[in-house]
């Protein structure tokens, strides 16, 4: 990573909006960076997308957009997700667009867990697994402007 990401408070811009994230001392930088990149990728489709907010449920999403009835329309997870949480999200939020993101890794072990969780879920909304390349930080310029498209990530078929 470059020195532009060494600050604790990170400011990003995309699609005319600004996102400020605070990196916690025990948190990997890639986690916050993935959250910002996911935000930039999905903001055109979900303009009410919020990052790192509680929605009063057992699990807290990294990214979420709520429908008018308070149910999640979009739920994004960046980084590690345990098998129990994965199964719960796939089965409890069947009408929620779920996106799981990984950083520069072989997606197949997680894809297998995800496929197993999806076998028992009768879903009406899509589920996606994407992998950011090791150089994904290059999608963010020195001012925090994010320029990223789906062509810049690996979309893993499920």
C-alpha atoms as an extended CHARMM CRD file, in Angstrom:
* protein
*
       158  EXT
         1         1  UNK       CA              0.0000000000        0.0000000000        0.0000000000  PROA      1               0.0000000000
         2         2  UNK       CA              1.1300000000        3.5220000000       -0.5460000000  PROA      2               0.0000000000
         3         3  UNK       CA              1.5080000000        6.2540000000        2.0280000000  PROA      3               0.0000000000
         4         4  UNK       CA             -1.7910000000        7.8190000000        0.9920000000  PROA      4               0.0000000000
         5         5  UNK       CA             -3.5090000000        5.0590000000        3.0160000000  PROA      5               0.0000000000
         6         6  UNK       CA             -1.4690000000        5.3920000000        6.1960000000  PROA      6               0.0000000000
         7         7  UNK       CA             -3.8650000000        7.8440000000        7.7930000000  PROA      7               0.0000000000
         8         8  UNK       CA             -6.4230000000        6.5650000000       10.3010000000  PROA      8               0.0000000000
         9         9  UNK       CA             -9.2240000000        8.6520000000        8.7940000000  PROA      9               0.0000000000
        10        10  UNK       CA             -9.7560000000        7.8130000000        5.1310000000  PROA      10              0.0000000000
        11        11  UNK       CA            -11.7420000000       10.0150000000        2.7740000000  PROA      11              0.0000000000
        12        12  UNK       CA            -13.0060000000        8.7320000000       -0.5810000000  PROA      12              0.0000000000
        13        13  UNK       CA            -15.0440000000       10.2280000000       -3.4050000000  PROA      13              0.0000000000
        14        14  UNK       CA            -17.0630000000        8.6050000000       -6.1760000000  PROA      14              0.0000000000
        15        15  UNK       CA            -20.0800000000        9.5880000000       -8.2590000000  PROA      15              0.0000000000
        16        16  UNK       CA            -20.1920000000       13.0630000000       -6.7020000000  PROA      16              0.0000000000
        17        17  UNK       CA            -20.3900000000       11.6930000000       -3.1440000000  PROA      17              0.0000000000
        18        18  UNK       CA            -17.9100000000       11.5180000000       -0.2710000000  PROA      18              0.0000000000
        19        19  UNK       CA            -17.2910000000        8.6270000000        2.0960000000  PROA      19              0.0000000000
        20        20  UNK       CA            -15.2340000000        8.9820000000        5.2780000000  PROA      20              0.0000000000
        21        21  UNK       CA            -14.0660000000        5.8270000000        7.0340000000  PROA      21              0.0000000000
        22        22  UNK       CA            -12.0640000000        5.4180000000       10.2100000000  PROA      22              0.0000000000
        23        23  UNK       CA             -9.5740000000        2.5680000000       10.2740000000  PROA      23              0.0000000000
        24        24  UNK       CA             -9.4210000000        0.9280000000       13.6760000000  PROA      24              0.0000000000
        25        25  UNK       CA             -5.9670000000       -0.0610000000       15.0080000000  PROA      25              0.0000000000
        26        26  UNK       CA             -6.6500000000       -3.8150000000       14.8780000000  PROA      26              0.0000000000
        27        27  UNK       CA             -8.2570000000       -3.6910000000       11.4360000000  PROA      27              0.0000000000
        28        28  UNK       CA             -6.5710000000       -4.4760000000        8.1550000000  PROA      28              0.0000000000
        29        29  UNK       CA             -6.3780000000       -1.5870000000        5.7290000000  PROA      29              0.0000000000
        30        30  UNK       CA             -7.6710000000       -3.8620000000        2.9570000000  PROA      30              0.0000000000
        31        31  UNK       CA            -10.9730000000       -4.2080000000        4.8390000000  PROA      31              0.0000000000
        32        32  UNK       CA            -11.6540000000       -0.4600000000        4.7570000000  PROA      32              0.0000000000
        33        33  UNK       CA            -10.3710000000       -0.1650000000        1.2080000000  PROA      33              0.0000000000
        34        34  UNK       CA            -12.6730000000       -2.9910000000        0.0610000000  PROA      34              0.0000000000
        35        35  UNK       CA            -15.6070000000       -1.2480000000        1.7280000000  PROA      35              0.0000000000
        36        36  UNK       CA            -14.8310000000        1.9670000000       -0.1680000000  PROA      36              0.0000000000
        37        37  UNK       CA            -14.3420000000        0.1530000000       -3.4770000000  PROA      37              0.0000000000
        38        38  UNK       CA            -17.6100000000       -1.7800000000       -3.0440000000  PROA      38              0.0000000000
        39        39  UNK       CA            -19.3510000000        1.4800000000       -2.2050000000  PROA      39              0.0000000000
        40        40  UNK       CA            -18.0540000000        3.0460000000       -5.4300000000  PROA      40              0.0000000000
        41        41  UNK       CA            -18.9900000000       -0.0180000000       -7.5100000000  PROA      41              0.0000000000
        42        42  UNK       CA            -22.5730000000       -0.2830000000       -6.2920000000  PROA      42              0.0000000000
        43        43  UNK       CA            -23.4440000000        3.3690000000       -5.5710000000  PROA      43              0.0000000000
        44        44  UNK       CA            -24.9490000000        3.9540000000       -9.0520000000  PROA      44              0.0000000000
        45        45  UNK       CA            -27.3360000000        1.0270000000       -8.5350000000  PROA      45              0.0000000000
        46        46  UNK       CA            -27.9740000000        1.7570000000       -4.8380000000  PROA      46              0.0000000000
        47        47  UNK       CA            -27.7680000000        5.5380000000       -4.2620000000  PROA      47              0.0000000000
        48        48  UNK       CA            -28.7940000000        5.1960000000       -0.5980000000  PROA      48              0.0000000000
        49        49  UNK       CA            -25.8780000000        2.8960000000        0.1470000000  PROA      49              0.0000000000
        50        50  UNK       CA            -24.4330000000        3.3660000000        3.6390000000  PROA      50              0.0000000000
        51        51  UNK       CA            -21.2240000000        1.9780000000        5.0450000000  PROA      51              0.0000000000
        52        52  UNK       CA            -20.5360000000        0.4940000000        8.4530000000  PROA      52              0.0000000000
        53        53  UNK       CA            -23.8920000000        1.2370000000       10.1090000000  PROA      53              0.0000000000
        54        54  UNK       CA            -25.9130000000       -0.9010000000       12.4770000000  PROA      54              0.0000000000
        55        55  UNK       CA            -29.3670000000       -1.8780000000       11.2730000000  PROA      55              0.0000000000
        56        56  UNK       CA            -30.5440000000       -3.3820000000       14.5640000000  PROA      56              0.0000000000
        57        57  UNK       CA            -29.9670000000       -6.9910000000       13.5940000000  PROA      57              0.0000000000
        58        58  UNK       CA            -27.7150000000       -9.7180000000       14.9640000000  PROA      58              0.0000000000
        59        59  UNK       CA            -25.2470000000       -9.1620000000       12.1330000000  PROA      59              0.0000000000
        60        60  UNK       CA            -23.9150000000       -5.7870000000       11.0550000000  PROA      60              0.0000000000
        61        61  UNK       CA            -23.3420000000       -5.2160000000        7.3240000000  PROA      61              0.0000000000
        62        62  UNK       CA            -20.2380000000       -3.5480000000        5.9330000000  PROA      62              0.0000000000
        63        63  UNK       CA            -22.4750000000       -1.8810000000        3.3350000000  PROA      63              0.0000000000
        64        64  UNK       CA            -26.2580000000       -1.6700000000        3.2720000000  PROA      64              0.0000000000
        65        65  UNK       CA            -29.1730000000       -0.0020000000        1.5700000000  PROA      65              0.0000000000
        66        66  UNK       CA            -32.5330000000       -0.3080000000        3.2660000000  PROA      66              0.0000000000
        67        67  UNK       CA            -35.9060000000       -0.4360000000        1.5300000000  PROA      67              0.0000000000
        68        68  UNK       CA            -38.6870000000        1.8990000000        2.7170000000  PROA      68              0.0000000000
        69        69  UNK       CA            -39.9990000000       -0.9270000000        4.9450000000  PROA      69              0.0000000000
        70        70  UNK       CA            -36.6230000000       -1.0940000000        6.7300000000  PROA      70              0.0000000000
        71        71  UNK       CA            -35.5590000000       -4.3980000000        5.1820000000  PROA      71              0.0000000000
        72        72  UNK       CA            -32.1280000000       -4.5370000000        3.5210000000  PROA      72              0.0000000000
        73        73  UNK       CA            -32.2300000000       -4.2720000000       -0.2840000000  PROA      73              0.0000000000
        74        74  UNK       CA            -28.4500000000       -4.5820000000       -0.5760000000  PROA      74              0.0000000000
        75        75  UNK       CA            -25.9720000000       -6.1240000000        1.8700000000  PROA      75              0.0000000000
        76        76  UNK       CA            -22.2310000000       -6.0900000000        1.2300000000  PROA      76              0.0000000000
        77        77  UNK       CA            -19.5320000000       -7.9500000000        3.1460000000  PROA      77              0.0000000000
        78        78  UNK       CA            -15.8360000000       -7.1650000000        2.6960000000  PROA      78              0.0000000000
        79        79  UNK       CA            -13.3320000000       -9.7800000000        3.7930000000  PROA      79              0.0000000000
        80        80  UNK       CA            -13.8850000000      -12.6260000000        6.2050000000  PROA      80              0.0000000000
        81        81  UNK       CA            -17.3570000000      -14.0510000000        6.7490000000  PROA      81              0.0000000000
        82        82  UNK       CA            -17.9180000000      -17.0950000000        8.9230000000  PROA      82              0.0000000000
        83        83  UNK       CA            -19.9960000000      -20.0650000000        7.7940000000  PROA      83              0.0000000000
        84        84  UNK       CA            -22.7550000000      -19.3320000000       10.3360000000  PROA      84              0.0000000000
        85        85  UNK       CA            -23.1490000000      -15.7130000000        9.2110000000  PROA      85              0.0000000000
        86        86  UNK       CA            -22.9710000000      -16.7290000000        5.5600000000  PROA      86              0.0000000000
        87        87  UNK       CA            -25.7730000000      -19.2650000000        5.9810000000  PROA      87              0.0000000000
        88        88  UNK       CA            -27.8880000000      -16.8050000000        7.9880000000  PROA      88              0.0000000000
        89        89  UNK       CA            -27.5660000000      -14.0450000000        5.3740000000  PROA      89              0.0000000000
        90        90  UNK       CA            -28.4090000000      -16.3640000000        2.4840000000  PROA      90              0.0000000000
        91        91  UNK       CA            -31.4890000000      -17.8320000000        4.1530000000  PROA      91              0.0000000000
        92        92  UNK       CA            -32.8800000000      -14.9070000000        6.1780000000  PROA      92              0.0000000000
        93        93  UNK       CA            -32.4530000000      -12.1830000000        3.5870000000  PROA      93              0.0000000000
        94        94  UNK       CA            -33.7530000000      -13.9720000000        0.4940000000  PROA      94              0.0000000000
        95        95  UNK       CA            -34.9130000000      -10.7740000000       -1.1910000000  PROA      95              0.0000000000
        96        96  UNK       CA            -31.6620000000       -8.9070000000       -0.4620000000  PROA      96              0.0000000000
        97        97  UNK       CA            -28.9210000000       -8.4930000000       -3.0560000000  PROA      97              0.0000000000
        98        98  UNK       CA            -25.8910000000       -9.9960000000       -1.2890000000  PROA      98              0.0000000000
        99        99  UNK       CA            -22.3070000000       -9.2140000000       -2.3060000000  PROA      99              0.0000000000
       100       100  UNK       CA            -19.2470000000      -10.8230000000       -0.7550000000  PROA      100             0.0000000000
       101       101  UNK       CA            -15.8320000000       -9.3460000000       -1.5490000000  PROA      101             0.0000000000
       102       102  UNK       CA            -12.3680000000      -10.7910000000       -1.1070000000  PROA      102             0.0000000000
       103       103  UNK       CA             -8.9240000000       -9.2250000000       -1.5080000000  PROA      103             0.0000000000
       104       104  UNK       CA             -6.3570000000      -10.8220000000       -3.8420000000  PROA      104             0.0000000000
       105       105  UNK       CA             -7.0710000000      -14.4200000000       -2.9180000000  PROA      105             0.0000000000
       106       106  UNK       CA             -8.2010000000      -17.7090000000       -4.4060000000  PROA      106             0.0000000000
       107       107  UNK       CA            -12.0020000000      -17.4180000000       -4.1810000000  PROA      107             0.0000000000
       108       108  UNK       CA            -12.7580000000      -21.1270000000       -4.5810000000  PROA      108             0.0000000000
       109       109  UNK       CA            -12.8010000000      -22.1570000000       -0.8830000000  PROA      109             0.0000000000
       110       110  UNK       CA            -15.2480000000      -19.3530000000       -0.0390000000  PROA      110             0.0000000000
       111       111  UNK       CA            -17.2350000000      -19.9680000000       -3.2380000000  PROA      111             0.0000000000
       112       112  UNK       CA            -17.7360000000      -23.5860000000       -2.1370000000  PROA      112             0.0000000000
       113       113  UNK       CA            -19.0500000000      -22.4320000000        1.2690000000  PROA      113             0.0000000000
       114       114  UNK       CA            -21.3150000000      -19.9320000000       -0.4340000000  PROA      114             0.0000000000
       115       115  UNK       CA            -22.6740000000      -22.5090000000       -2.8820000000  PROA      115             0.0000000000
       116       116  UNK       CA            -23.4300000000      -24.8580000000        0.0280000000  PROA      116             0.0000000000
       117       117  UNK       CA            -25.3470000000      -22.1000000000        1.8460000000  PROA      117             0.0000000000
       118       118  UNK       CA            -27.2930000000      -21.2830000000       -1.3170000000  PROA      118             0.0000000000
       119       119  UNK       CA            -28.4290000000      -24.8930000000       -1.8700000000  PROA      119             0.0000000000
       120       120  UNK       CA            -30.9950000000      -24.6280000000        0.9140000000  PROA      120             0.0000000000
       121       121  UNK       CA            -32.0250000000      -21.0090000000        0.3020000000  PROA      121             0.0000000000
       122       122  UNK       CA            -34.8900000000      -20.1540000000       -2.0080000000  PROA      122             0.0000000000
       123       123  UNK       CA            -33.7220000000      -16.7020000000       -3.0010000000  PROA      123             0.0000000000
       124       124  UNK       CA            -35.3460000000      -14.0080000000       -5.1270000000  PROA      124             0.0000000000
       125       125  UNK       CA            -32.3360000000      -11.6530000000       -5.2210000000  PROA      125             0.0000000000
       126       126  UNK       CA            -28.8270000000      -12.1370000000       -6.6140000000  PROA      126             0.0000000000
       127       127  UNK       CA            -25.7560000000      -13.2460000000       -4.6830000000  PROA      127             0.0000000000
       128       128  UNK       CA            -22.3250000000      -12.2150000000       -5.9460000000  PROA      128             0.0000000000
       129       129  UNK       CA            -18.7360000000      -13.0120000000       -5.0490000000  PROA      129             0.0000000000
       130       130  UNK       CA            -16.0780000000      -10.6140000000       -6.2820000000  PROA      130             0.0000000000
       131       131  UNK       CA            -12.3300000000      -10.5430000000       -5.8120000000  PROA      131             0.0000000000
       132       132  UNK       CA            -10.2930000000       -7.3600000000       -5.8290000000  PROA      132             0.0000000000
       133       133  UNK       CA             -6.8700000000       -7.6500000000       -7.4230000000  PROA      133             0.0000000000
       134       134  UNK       CA             -3.7600000000       -6.9760000000       -5.3460000000  PROA      134             0.0000000000
       135       135  UNK       CA             -3.3220000000       -3.6390000000       -7.1540000000  PROA      135             0.0000000000
       136       136  UNK       CA             -6.9170000000       -2.4760000000       -6.5460000000  PROA      136             0.0000000000
       137       137  UNK       CA             -5.6070000000        0.4090000000       -4.4310000000  PROA      137             0.0000000000
       138       138  UNK       CA             -4.5100000000        1.9470000000       -7.7370000000  PROA      138             0.0000000000
       139       139  UNK       CA             -8.2100000000        2.6630000000       -8.4170000000  PROA      139             0.0000000000
       140       140  UNK       CA             -7.9340000000        5.3980000000       -5.7720000000  PROA      140             0.0000000000
       141       141  UNK       CA             -5.9550000000        8.5090000000       -6.6440000000  PROA      141             0.0000000000
       142       142  UNK       CA             -4.0020000000       10.7310000000       -4.2510000000  PROA      142             0.0000000000
       143       143  UNK       CA             -7.1050000000       12.8610000000       -3.5520000000  PROA      143             0.0000000000
       144       144  UNK       CA             -9.2770000000        9.8480000000       -2.6550000000  PROA      144             0.0000000000
       145       145  UNK       CA            -11.1920000000        9.7970000000       -5.9400000000  PROA      145             0.0000000000
       146       146  UNK       CA            -12.2130000000        6.2290000000       -6.8020000000  PROA      146             0.0000000000
       147       147  UNK       CA            -12.3620000000        5.1760000000      -10.4480000000  PROA      147             0.0000000000
       148       148  UNK       CA            -13.4270000000        1.5300000000      -10.6080000000  PROA      148             0.0000000000
       149       149  UNK       CA            -15.7010000000       -0.6190000000      -12.7440000000  PROA      149             0.0000000000
       150       150  UNK       CA            -16.7340000000       -4.2460000000      -12.7490000000  PROA      150             0.0000000000
       151       151  UNK       CA            -14.0300000000       -4.8300000000      -15.3630000000  PROA      151             0.0000000000
       152       152  UNK       CA            -11.4770000000       -4.1180000000      -12.6120000000  PROA      152             0.0000000000
       153       153  UNK       CA            -12.6240000000       -7.0280000000      -10.4170000000  PROA      153             0.0000000000
       154       154  UNK       CA            -13.0310000000      -10.7670000000      -10.7980000000  PROA      154             0.0000000000
       155       155  UNK       CA            -16.6680000000      -11.8230000000      -10.6100000000  PROA      155             0.0000000000
       156       156  UNK       CA            -16.7750000000      -15.4390000000       -9.4810000000  PROA      156             0.0000000000
       157       157  UNK       CA            -19.6000000000      -17.4930000000      -10.9920000000  PROA      157             0.0000000000
       158       158  UNK       CA            -21.7830000000      -19.2240000000       -8.4040000000  PROA      158             0.0000000000
